[in-house]
């Protein structure tokens, strides 16, 4: 596979350990990256990263600093706060104001001051609380309520916390738990509805929660057949959300039609029984929320993220196999519009710049990459912009963006087709399709009855007797055979065979006279010759597979001088088809035609049979089998064991197994009880029958 040069890469930075998440501040001038063994602060200068500080000092060790997710606060007055979730269930709050102010960054590049905190006291050391019993998978700050944030965990709960109480108590304000045996892989606040929280679960469900009613979810969508790894709220439409799961599918859901969400938006007084009935509604019976689009990918989806400023585009990353980042248009679900390459390990986090032009990403090998989406590899640009189909009736369906011109023949419109300029009766050049090399006859095996078989033999016989060895006459000989076979197959209604021999007729007629070629036709001659060899071999294989040895033999006789080099790997199989054809002719007592076919064979060893063998071989003449008991030829009834293959006269077999000492005498047809079980051949010892069985 040709690897295209990646021109979308803006800059990259690599740390020594695996990274799980990255997050930018509100000004997009600083970035924090965290992993199981690393936590670094970077400044973004001219779209490149410069490390400011390693936040995991030698004294900050332990599982509470082993980070699964990290999120930077975006609200005024809280710009320096960073929240991280750890593998042991701890939440850690970081204040990076001092680190940022000490960094050598131009103040003009920062749209606000990190030193202006009127009501909040700075934290000199990170604070932490034990928030969950198991690892935390996701943390998220509220978009409009600065003191609120959530955490979701492997213990199956989504917890809502108050920043003002952080460190004072390990008890959350709200705890939304569907099932302790169903871990929450991703959860986030809705950017449009301040009371909504969406959660993706390992069971494949997406649950929508309302923090005003934390005891029961609003509704449950069976989103994926497997784990839901990531969810993403649409940045512009409040009722659209995307989910990605292990089943390799990205699904986009529309929640606007669900009357329960409409009621939840307008009032706190939601009928509890109406909400409680949500878990009884499944995807198939309820027509409210609906799946708008689904995007099929090649690997399990680990991250999905809508592209800012582009209402119908999103980015996705895979958890295994695929290290590329795909940019999708939801209206073109079969192929990404942009594919970003650069990572050498699976991508663990995606982060968009506010303009939607730059994409930050990190991977399991510790790499942080900044890429410009517009310069990424575009798979659609590599697709062919023209297609056509060729039927067995010699009709063509053709589609292309541009009208083909004469210059297009120097580089054919398709790599799998050959076109030729031909002059019609009005002396006008017209583009003619000669053949598509991946075409195969349709309809399976072709059965020819005996009458058609004999007609073909009678038509071909005089041509075989008068085969010329001169090259100029040989072309006319080939053309004549093709015309006769075309007429025969047309008269009996075998359109497939007629089309095949008409194609051979076109090619042979075209290749026979090179003197009348135009310059353009001479340029195409080599490709026509190569394509002719290709289709002859392909069709010969097809007829060989379906058992039509007559057509196989005629193709070899007709085209051997043109395609001999292409059959070097098929010589044994080609000889076998000729031998089978000759055997059929002799079975049908067509000995004269068999001799003519044998003399016209392109294989010298078959042609020499006439001089080396003067006796006609009749396959119907076979020798009689030998009785394994009396060792005489069997000319009457014969019985044999299907296990060992040894057989004998039926009466000899009965005498052996019933224990009679009289061999060769008549035995009446009645029931006998077997006393022997082994084969009568001494060296065999096969148990042909069980003792005690009856022989009739």
C-alpha positions, 0 to 999 in steps of 0.5 A: 500500500502506498503511504501518502505523505502527511501534510496536515501535521503542524507540530508534535511533542512526545513524553516518556509515558502513555497519555490518557487525556488533554485539555486546553484553557479558555484562551487556548494558549495553555494545554495540560496533558495527563496519563497514568504516570505523567502530568505536564503543563504546556504553552501553545506558541505559534501552534507548537508546544513548549513544556512549562512544568512537570506537575508530577514531582517526585513527592507526588506519587500514588494512584490518586495522581494516576490520571484517566481524565482531565478537564480545564475550567472555562468560566471567568474567575476559575480559569486556572482550575484543572480537575482530574479523575484518577484510577483509584476513584479520587478527584484531584483539583489543581490550581495552575495560576502560579505556573501560568503567570511564571511562564515566559508567555507574552501577555498580549497573547492572553485575553484575560488575567490569571491573577484577577481572582476576587472571591477565590483563594488560590491553591498552593497544593492540589486537593483531592477527595475519594469520590468513587469506589472504582476508577473514574472514567470522565470528569466535566465542568458545568458550562454555566454553573461554575461551581458544579462539576461531575464525575463518572466511574466504573462503580456505575454512578454519575456524581454531581459535586459543588466546588465550594465543598470540595475537600470538606466532604466525600459526599456528592450533592447528587448521585445518579446510579442506574446499576452498580454492575453497569460502569459509566464510560463517558458522561457530560453536561448538555451545553444547551440544557443546564439540567441534563446529563448524558451517560454512556454505559458498558451495557451499550445503553445511553441514559439521559438524566435530569439533575432535578430528578436524580432518582430515575433517568428520563429515558434509556436508549439501547444505543450499541451492541457493546460498550459505549465508549464516548458521547458528544453533544452537538455544539449547535443543536440542543437535541442532537447527540452522537455516541460511539461504541465497540460495535464499530458504529457512530450513531447520531440521535435526535431527542427532540421528538421525545415528549418526556424531554420536552416536558423536562425542559419546561417544568420541574413538575414532571409526572413521576409515573410518566418518567418511570415508564421510560424503562419500559419503552424500547427502541422498536416500539417508541417513535419519539427519539430516533436514530438520525444517522449511523457511520460504519467504521473499521474498528471500535470507536473510542472517541467522538467529537463534533467539529466546532463551526461545522454542523454536520462534521465530527471527528472519531478515533479508534480504540484498537487497530486503526491509528488514524483520526477520521473526520466524517460528514454525517451525510456521507457515511461510508467514507471519511471526508478527511483522514489524519495520520501521524500517530503510531499508537491508538488515539486516546483523546481528541480536542478541537480548537474553537475555530474547528481548523486545528485538532489536538490529539494524544495517543497511548505512546505519549505523543501529542500532535497538532494537525490542520484538518484542511490539509489532511488526506481526503479519501474521496479525492482518490476515488474514480469519477467514472463507472460503467457496467457491461451486460451479457447482451453487449449493452453498456451503462456508462457514467462520468463527470466529464465528457470523454475526449480524444486525449483521454485515450492516452490515459484510459478513463479506467484502469480496468477498461479499454476504449478504442476510437473507431470510424463508423460509416460516416467516417466519424471517430466514435469512442468504443468500449472494447472490454472490461477485464474484470467481467465474467460470464454470468449464470454459472455452468453452461450445459450444451446438449449433444445436438449442439455439441455435434453441430459445433464439431461439424462446423469446426472440422473443415477449418481444422483440416485446412488450418494454414501455417502462414501468418497472413492466412492464419488471421483469416482462418481465426476470423472465419471460425469466430464468425461461424461460431457466432452464427451458430450460437445466435441461431440456438439462442446461447447469447453468452457464447455468442457474446464471447465469440463476438468479443474474440472476433472484434479483438482478432479483427483489430489485431490482424491488420496493424498497417491501417492503424492511426497513430493513436491506435498504434499507441494502444496496440500493446495494451489491446494485445495484453488485455486480449491475453488477460480475457482469454485466460480468464474466460478459459479458466471460467469454462474449465471450472464449469466443465465445458472442455469443448469451448476450452479446447477451441479457445486454445486452438484459436488463440494459442499463438497469441496467448501462449506466454500467459498459459505457462502456469496452466500447461498441465491443466490445458493438456488435461482439458484437451485429453478430456475433449478427445475422450468425449469425442471417442466415446461419441464415436466421432473418431475422425473429428477427434483425430483432427482436433488431436492434430490441431492441438498446440501441444506436440505430445498430443499431436504425436499420439497419431504416430505412436498409438495405432490402436483406438482406446475405448474407455468402455472396455474394462477388465473384470474384477478378481474374487478375493476368495476364489481368485477367479474373474467375476462375471456375475454378481459381485459384492465388496466391502465399502470399508476395505474395498475387497470384494468377491462373488456373492456366493463366495462372500456368503460361504465365507461369512456363514462358515460353509466349507463348500466353495463355489456351490449353489446356496439358496437365498435364505437368512444366514447368521454370520459366524465370521467378521473379518475380511477373507483377504489374510493381510487385511483383517478388516471387520467387514461385518459384525458377528451375529448379523443376518445375511439374506 
